[in-house]
Amino acid sequence: MKALKADFSLQNKTLFAANLFGDFQNQKEIQTVKELLLELDIVADYLPPEHMKSVVLQSVNININHLPTSEVMIQKRIQSRFDRPF
């Protein structure tokens, strides 16, 4: 039996766009969340607080358009990856 290997290359994938904003501890944490979302075929751009029009922010908000996967499922994956709630 041949072992399955995950392919996270960007070739032949439909990517979705997302805006990532919130309170992060450092750039490494932002990059890690972006990499996690990329594994889910989501290209995320971080928006610093000064670029946000909303006054009320949660720790992490993910604004995803036209994505079949629900936002709740993505938040649960992020929570299990970092072992703390966002």
C-alpha positions in Angstrom: 0.0 0.0 0.0 1.4 3.4 -1.0 1.6 6.1 1.6 -0.3 9.3 0.9 1.7 12.5 1.0 0.2 15.9 1.5 0.9 18.4 -1.2 0.7 22.0 0.0 2.1 23.5 -3.2 0.2 26.3 -4.8 -0.1 24.6 -8.2 -3.6 23.4 -9.3 -5.3 24.8 -6.2 -8.2 27.3 -5.9 -7.0 29.8 -3.3 -9.4 32.0 -1.3 -8.6 35.4 0.0 -9.0 36.5 3.6 -8.3 39.6 5.8 -6.6 38.8 9.0 -6.8 41.3 11.8 -6.6 41.4 15.6 -4.1 41.5 18.5 -1.0 39.4 17.8 2.0 39.1 20.1 4.6 39.4 17.3 5.2 39.0 13.6 6.1 35.3 14.0 2.6 34.6 15.3 1.0 36.4 12.4 3.2 34.4 9.9 2.2 31.2 11.7 -1.5 31.9 11.3 -1.0 32.9 7.7 0.8 29.6 7.0 -1.9 27.6 8.7 -4.6 29.3 6.6 -2.5 28.7 3.5 -2.6 25.0 4.3 -6.4 25.4 4.1 -6.1 27.1 0.7 -6.6 30.6 2.1 -4.2 33.4 1.3 -4.5 35.9 4.2 -3.3 39.5 4.4 -2.7 41.0 7.8 -4.4 44.3 8.4 -2.9 46.4 11.2 -5.3 48.0 13.7 -4.7 51.5 12.2 -6.1 50.2 8.9 -9.3 48.9 10.5 -12.5 50.9 10.5 -14.1 48.8 13.2 -13.6 50.0 16.8 -14.4 46.6 18.4 -11.9 43.8 17.6 -11.7 40.3 19.0 -8.3 38.6 19.4 -8.4 37.3 15.8 -11.1 37.9 13.2 -11.0 36.2 9.9 -13.1 37.7 7.1 -13.5 35.1 4.4 -15.5 35.6 1.3 -16.9 32.8 -0.9 -15.4 30.0 1.2 -17.3 26.7 1.5 -15.5 25.9 4.8 -17.2 27.7 7.7 -15.4 30.3 9.7 -16.1 28.4 12.9 -14.2 25.3 11.6 -11.2 27.5 10.8 -11.2 29.1 14.2 -11.3 25.6 15.8 -8.3 24.5 13.8 -6.4 27.6 14.9 -7.3 27.0 18.5 -6.1 23.4 18.3 -2.9 24.4 16.6 -2.0 27.0 19.2 -3.6 25.3 22.2 -5.2 28.5 23.3 -8.4 30.3 22.4 -8.3 33.2 19.9 
